[in-house]
Amino acid sequence: MIYLKTDEEIELMRISNQIVAKTLAEVCKNIRPGVTTLQLDAIAETFIRDNGATPTFLGYNGFPNTLCVSVNDVVVHGIPSNYALKEGDVVSVDCGAEVNGFHGDSCYTFCVGEVSEEVKALLRTTKESLYKGIEKAVDGMRLGDVSFAIQSHCEERGYSVVREMVGHGIGRAMHEEPEVPNYGRRGNGLKLKSGMVIAIEPMINMGKRNIRIDRDGWTARTVDGMPAAHFEHTVAIRKGQADILSSFEYIEQILGINAI
């Protein structure tokens, strides 16, 4: 069942998503060579709780941490550890928080120090594809329009789209219907209606689209060991233009205009 949110509920979701946005900015301040992914996780948990919210991911289906921190060839669901970031790494940080009974969810992929131009191009294209998808996330369009916009933008530039992992509806539960694939056909799929709230999250690989899951049951990485990128916004469907409830503004104030 798809739950349409009232305007009041969407405003509550904006609060939780803004906490996520500011949490990611706090993490951003600490991304540099030598910092462990567990240290980033602790920063995020403290910030979320200090702002009166609860980490969504912590304990979700047994997930052990506040953040999913995915480095280099890890696409999603990387478990924070004692791994120390290195110059040239890329790290996607996925964060969720719940407050007032509603969840926020967003992800940003960061460069650690100087990274190659090829990797920067992957990140830039993935982020662009997120906004291409959001452009189609309006009342009256189809879910396939969102999916196709993401897929075509990335594949035209030589990248591949992960099929096994998808975006999702979000609200009182972190994962609600509908699923939001990053591949699809224009004009196909569910008709979008005002009041729907979805998390759109392109997961894009530099190499082949195939992934495998590590023995921990969570970590999803590219089969060919090539880098992956992941960006995510939570958006409310409206007439004319989607309403982005999360934000990269706080991150990009820290990184500067030429973030990628």
RAWOUR-V110208 format. One record per residue. N is the residue number from 0. PHI is phi in degrees with one decimal (none if undefined). Layout:
{{N PHI} {N PHI}}
This chain:
{{0 none} {1 -99.8} {2 -96.4} {3 -82.2} {4 -95.2} {5 -76.7} {6 -59.6} {7 -65.6} {8 -67.3} {9 -64.1} {10 -66.7} {11 -64.6} {12 -67.5} {13 -63.1} {14 -62.1} {15 -64.6} {16 -70.9} {17 -70.7} {18 -63.3} {19 -60.0} {20 -59.5} {21 -72.9} {22 -63.9} {23 -61.0} {24 -67.6} {25 -62.7} {26 -62.8} {27 -54.4} {28 -59.8} {29 -111.8} {30 -83.5} {31 -163.5} {32 -56.2} {33 98.4} {34 -82.8} {35 -85.3} {36 -68.7} {37 -67.2} {38 -63.2} {39 -62.0} {40 -61.8} {41 -64.3} {42 -59.9} {43 -66.5} {44 -62.5} {45 -60.4} {46 -64.7} {47 -61.0} {48 -67.5} {49 -63.2} {50 -99.9} {51 77.5} {52 -112.9} {53 -121.1} {54 -62.8} {55 -71.1} {56 -74.8} {57 -62.2} {58 85.7} {59 -66.8} {60 50.7} {61 88.6} {62 -64.1} {63 -87.3} {64 -139.0} {65 -79.7} {66 -109.7} {67 -96.7} {68 -120.3} {69 -117.4} {70 -105.5} {71 59.4} {72 -84.8} {73 -81.7} {74 -80.6} {75 -151.2} {76 65.4} {77 -66.0} {78 -89.0} {79 -55.1} {80 -151.2} {81 -84.4} {82 -62.1} {83 -93.9} {84 -59.1} {85 -120.3} {86 -52.9} {87 95.0} {88 -69.3} {89 -119.3} {90 -138.4} {91 -93.6} {92 -118.8} {93 -106.8} {94 -137.2} {95 -134.1} {96 -145.3} {97 -121.6} {98 -151.5} {99 58.4} {100 83.6} {101 -128.7} {102 -102.9} {103 -119.0} {104 -154.7} {105 -157.7} {106 -144.2} {107 -139.8} {108 -103.3} {109 -108.4} {110 -92.6} {111 -102.0} {112 64.1} {113 -88.8} {114 -118.8} {115 -68.2} {116 -62.3} {117 -63.1} {118 -70.3} {119 -57.3} {120 -65.7} {121 -60.8} {122 -64.1} {123 -61.9} {124 -64.9} {125 -63.5} {126 -65.0} {127 -58.9} {128 -65.5} {129 -58.1} {130 -71.7} {131 -63.0} {132 -65.4} {133 -62.4} {134 -57.3} {135 -94.2} {136 -87.3} {137 -130.6} {138 -52.5} {139 97.3} {140 -79.7} {141 -108.8} {142 -57.2} {143 -62.7} {144 -67.2} {145 -63.8} {146 -61.4} {147 -64.8} {148 -60.8} {149 -68.1} {150 -59.4} {151 -65.3} {152 -61.3} {153 -78.9} {154 -68.7} {155 -62.6} {156 -102.5} {157 91.4} {158 -99.5} {159 -120.7} {160 -104.4} {161 -66.2} {162 -97.8} {163 -75.4} {164 -111.0} {165 -137.4} {166 -75.0} {167 -165.1} {168 -67.3} {169 -152.1} {170 179.0} {171 -69.6} {172 -110.8} {173 -67.0} {174 -114.3} {175 -122.5} {176 -73.6} {177 -94.7} {178 -71.4} {179 -124.8} {180 -67.9} {181 -98.5} {182 -143.7} {183 169.2} {184 -115.3} {185 -58.3} {186 79.7} {187 -104.5} {188 89.9} {189 -57.8} {190 -80.2} {191 -80.5} {192 -129.3} {193 -54.2} {194 101.2} {195 -68.2} {196 -127.0} {197 -131.9} {198 -99.6} {199 -100.0} {200 -148.2} {201 -59.5} {202 -121.0} {203 -125.4} {204 -105.7} {205 -70.0} {206 -100.8} {207 -74.5} {208 -78.5} {209 -69.1} {210 -127.9} {211 -137.9} {212 -104.2} {213 -67.3} {214 -62.7} {215 -70.6} {216 82.3} {217 -122.3} {218 -63.2} {219 -105.0} {220 -129.8} {221 -67.7} {222 -65.4} {223 -90.0} {224 76.5} {225 -79.5} {226 -66.6} {227 -130.9} {228 -133.9} {229 -151.8} {230 -129.4} {231 -148.3} {232 -127.4} {233 -95.4} {234 -131.8} {235 -97.9} {236 -74.5} {237 -135.0} {238 -77.3} {239 88.1} {240 -156.9} {241 -66.2} {242 -107.0} {243 -80.3} {244 -86.9} {245 -88.4} {246 -157.5} {247 -101.1} {248 -58.2} {249 -67.8} {250 -61.4} {251 -77.3} {252 -65.6} {253 -77.5} {254 -77.6} {255 90.6} {256 -60.6} {257 -88.5} {258 -66.4} {259 -127.3}}
